[in-house]
Amino acid sequence: MKTKFVIKKIALMLMLFIVSINGYAQSASDSLLKRNTKVYIVASDSRSIEYGQDAIRGWNYWQIVDKQSDADAVVNFKIRACSIGEHKGHIEITDAKTNELILKTKVFNTALKGRWDTKRACVENLVNKRLIPMIE
């Protein structure tokens, strides 16, 4: 009888410990997604970086910095061409200090979206339709 009580007590303490660790990790990563966070934009090519910077600036929520060492978070636009007139991609945000993944958006595909520059359309829609709804 006493053994069951001790096991239940240990299980409860373990659960509380796990919940507290998860809460700490969540609050640390949440602080990197707040307004005025300093972000560094990266991508596989200069056009995606330019389009990403324009989209983030247009949102007017984060501060873009020129050096990764000055950033709190890194916003990585993972864009790839699928076929003629089609790009798809997602955004990964990592902690600039620890490189820990904080957030990953769902994929956006520009196939048949009616825009001439489908890479720009992909980047803009990733920010406007995927990233912003996840943060605000």
N, C-alpha and C positions, 0 to 999 in steps of 0.2 A: 504493500500500500504506500509506504513511504517512498519507494523507488519511483512509482508513477508520478507522485507529486514533484519529486526532484527533476524527473524528465520533463514534465510540463513546464516547470519553472525555467529550466535551461532553454527549452524551445521558445518560450515567451521572450526571454532575454535575447536570444539569437535573432528572433524576428524584429525586435525593437532596434537592435544594432544594425541590421540590414536596412531597415526603413530609414534610420537616421543617416547612414552613409549615402543612400540613394538621394535623400533630401538635400544633403550637402552638395553632392555632385550636380544635381539638377540646378540648385541655386547658383553655383559657380558658373555653369554654362549659360544659364539664363541672363546673368549679368553682362555677358558678352553680346547679347542680342538686344540690349536696350538702346534707346535713342542716344545719339552722339558717340556711340562706340567708334573707335578708330579702326577702319578696315583697309586692308591691302587687297587689291584685285589681281587675280592671276587667271590665266587661261593658256591654251596651247598655241594661240597666235595673237598677234597685235590687234587685229580687228575685233576679236572677241573681247579683249581687254578694254579697248576703246568703247565698244558698245556697252559693256558691263559698267564701266565708269559713268557713262552717260545715263544709263538706267538707274543706277544707285543715286547719282546726283539728283535726278529728276524726282526721286522718292523723297529726298530731303530729310532723311532719317539718320543716316550714319555719316561720319566724316571719312573721306578717302585720304589716305596718306600715301606718300611716294616711296617709302621704304618699309619693308616688312618688319624691320627692327622697331619701328615706331607704332606698329599696329597692335591692337588687342585681338583681332580676329583676321583670318584670311578667307576671302570669298573666292572660290575657285569655280569658274564657269567651265564645265566639261561639255564641250560642244563638238559634234562630229557631223560630217556630211554623209547622208545615206544614199542619195541619188541626186540627179539633176533637179534643182529647185526644192530640195528637202534637207533640212537639218534637224537634229534632235539633240537633246542634252538635258543636263540637270545641274544643280548648284550644290557644292559641298562647302560648308563653313567649318573651319577648324580654329582651335585656339592657337594664336600666333606664338605663344610661349611653349606650349606642350605638344602641339601638333595633334591634339585630341579632336576627333570628329565631334562637332556640336550639333550640326543639323545637315540633313540631306533632303533636297526637294524631290518630288516626283518628276519623272521625265516629261518634257514637252516636245512635241513633234510639229514641225511647220508644214507638213505635207498638205498641199491643196488649201493653203490659208490665204492665197491671193496677194501675197507681198512679193515684190521684186527681189529684195535683199532678204532672203530667208534666214541668213545667219543673224542679222540684226533683229528680225522678227522673233527668232528663237530666244535670243538673249533678253529682249524686252518682255516677252511673255513669261519667261522664267521668273523675272523679277516681279512683274505685275500680277500674274495669275498663280504663281506657285509660292514664291518667297514671302511677299507681303502678307497674304492671308495666313501664313504660318506664324508670323511674328506679331502682327497687330491684333 
